[in-house]
Structures are given as C-alpha cells and as structure tokens.
Amino acid sequence: MRDDDTIAAIATPPGAGGVGIVRMSGPRAVALAAALVGRDALDDRRMILARARDPATGQRLDEVLVVAMRAPRSYTGEDVAEVHGHGGAVNLGRLLRAAVALGARPAEPGEFTRRAFLNGRLDLARAEAVADVIAAASERALRAAQVALSGALGERVAAARAEAVALLAEVEASIDFPEEDLDFLPAAAVAARAEQIAAAAAALSATYAVGRALRHGIEVAIVGAPNVGKSSLLNALCGEERAIVAAEPGTTRDYVDARVVWDGVPVTLIDTAGDRVVEGASHHEIERRGVELGRARAARADVILSLREAGGDGPLDEPTDARALAVWNKIDLRPAPAGALGVSALTGEGLDALRRAVLAKILGAAGEGSEEVLVQSERQKALLDEAVAAARRATSAARAGRAAELVAADLREAAQRLGAIVGEEVGDDVLRALFARFCIGK
C-alpha cells in the first residue's frame, strides 16, 4: 500500500440505487476526474453536470455530477474528486474501471480513512469511530460512535497522556540535574499525580462493557429442562413467533436465535434444546446432538437465563455461573419464590424486569444517555489497561522511595500506551490490521 499514488473506489453500498459514487484521492485525483468527463480542469468545490466517457473508446458511460475537493480541505487531507453517477453495480463498475484505466489504483479496505489519519485529519481513535458509525446497529450505538468521531475520546486520552508526559518531565529533571538548586516534586506528590493518571485511564477503560455491548451486541442463551417454556419465552421477548412451541418434550432439536434491541443494545436471544440426558434408541440421536449444540452455544453467551417452572420440581439453588440469571416462568399459574425473578411468557408479566436484569448483568447501572464517551474497541481497552498498570507501578515505586529512574520508566510506558490510542508511535502492522475491517471506499 503506497500513500503517494491516486486511489479510486466505489464509495456507496453495493446493489441497486438511484445514485452511486466513485471516489478518488491522491495527487492526480482531480486531473483524472476531469479527464473522465472531458474537461481540462475542475473548479474547487463546484459540482458540474457532465458526461463520463470510456478513455479508450470515447463511448458514453453515464451522465454524472463531478466535484473536486482540493487539499487540505478534504476527507483525506489530499486532493479528492467524486463522480456521482446512476446507481447499480454494473454502471458503477464501468465508471471505476474507467478511472483505473486513466491511472488510478483500486483502493484497499479503509485506505481513504487511513490516509486521513496519516495526513493528520483524524487521530486513530476518531478513525476507528468511522467504522463504528457505519456499523452501528441501533440509535444508541450510533450516538456513541458519533461522540467518538467528534474527538471526545481522543481529547480525554490526550489529556491523560499530557499529564503523564508533564509528570515524566518533572521526574527526569530530578535525574538529569540532581546538583541544581531546583524545587523538585517530592515523592508523595509524584505518587499522587501518577495515581490520578491511572484513575483517569481506568475510568475510560471501565466504559468498555457498555461500548462493547453497543458495538457488538450481547448474546443471551435460554437454558433449562424440557417444557419449562424456553421457546415461549423467546417468542414473548421477540414479540412474535420465532420458535415452535408444543407440549411434546424435545420440540426444539437445535438452537434457535433471534435478534432484538433493548434500550439501544442489540441482543441475540438463543433458545436451546431442553437440557436433559437422552438415553436409548437411535432415533434420539438427533435430540442428543441438539442438546450438545445447545450447551456449546450457551457456553459462548454473555448471559444465561436458567429457566425453571414456578411451583415445579426445578432446583431452588441459585446458578453458580456468574453469567447466569435464575428465571421462574409460568407465574400466571403459580407464584415464583419470594424475591425471585418471575415471568409469564403467556401474559408478558415480568418481561420488562427480565430485560432490565439482563442489561444490568452486562452494563451495570449504565442506561440510555450513558454513552457520552465510551471505549468501543479491544485495542483501546488493552492499551488503557496497560497504561493503568504502568501508572500504578509508578505510584507504588514513588511511594516506596525507589529510584527515580524506575518511576520514570513506568511513566514513560504509561504515556506511550495512551499515545498509541490516538496514533502516536503506532506501527504499520497495527494500522494494516485496524483499517482492514473497513469497507472499501471509506
């Protein structure tokens, strides 16, 4: 991947549509767009109506709108041109091939946003947020991604990094000029400031549970004995029939999943086969296999609803799995144990409380409106945790009166980890992996 050539890609989603866009970026982007429509030049930020023609044959390709956006006032920070033609894969494919024939190179996934980062138009946290805006599966996820795209996360991280760098300078001054009559920070003050840096990074890291849930959604598996109402509960939570319900045990032979949105969080509900040991004849092999698949699927879920029948013979003990919630169904017939989470898949009683309990299991007290600044990527979370650990090592070293060189080394590591979140000193391998998940044309 080179950053000094001109790239081109279809920037609109595949499929039929009224309008489609071919985007070009690089030193020859404007000249190539002008050549495509038979113009000597294009005025900056002035959209014109023109005819695109095949550069080899002169054949008319499409009637298009063309606009040039010269550097540095463009998305990538370099010359950008867009050709707005009629939608459709065939038509846009012809326009893209014409741009490539004139000298552009097909863009790699995420290459436009990568160039925006390399040219200083976006920090790395904002660049990651571009993909989150595109992939947002709910209004709440979109709001969180837009906050990150605005630079709010980068600003918080940059503030913590600036404090780490400033404290590091103080500590290194005491190392470099020990004989000078300077007013160096006492060890207790160094420890206090290092702990403040750790606390700021830890507070951001703690938002990842909400950020991950909004970005990836959560999975909720419904498990329990046959006929306790697992399929009925899934249908009730979805508001429609997604799983077959019957009185015969073993109706659900394989797991069934359905996707809903609760409080702005995408939730995948998984109805598993009745959890029982199936003995005997070979015709039970399908049911046995279904039980095994259900157990395997539940093992990967974020939350497990351990469903029992109210007033039945099910176990009264709480589940030992930290992900599990004990839920008592059929409270329209019999009451649930005192203080237990009871629902009726038939009448809908208790379903709102169940939804709240599931979300609280993952998000804690974070509800709608708590997405002001969220960490949404595993990369950011890992770097923040490493920064916290380094800053707390510096805190401990300063409190213990250890050598200033040790304190400085830990502060330097904390500053480096925080800087990597916004793109300071990030290797090319990290950039390749990050931008590879972007769509082509963005």
ABEGO torsion letter per residue (X at the ends): XBAABBBBBBABBBEBBABBBBBBBEAAAAAAAAAAAGBABBBBGBBBBBBBBBAAAGBBABBBBBBBBBOABBAAGBBBBBBBBBBEAAAAAAAAAAAAAAGBBBBBBGAAAAAAAAAGABBAAAAAAAAAAAABABAAAAAAAAAAAAGAAAAAAAAAAAAAAAAAAAAAAAAABAABBBBBBBAAAAAAAAAAAAAAAAAAAAAAAAAAAAAAEBBBBBBEBBGAGAAAAAAAAAGBBABBBBABBGABABBBBBBBBBGGBBBBBBBBBBBBBBBEBAAAAAAAAAAAAAAAAAAABABBBBBBBBGBABBABBBABAABBBBBBGAAABBBBBGBBBBBAAAGBGAAAAAAAAAAAAAEABBBGAAABBBABAAAAAAAAAAAAAAAAAAAAAAAGBBAAAAAAAAAAAAAAAAAAAGBGBBAAAAAAAAAABBBGX
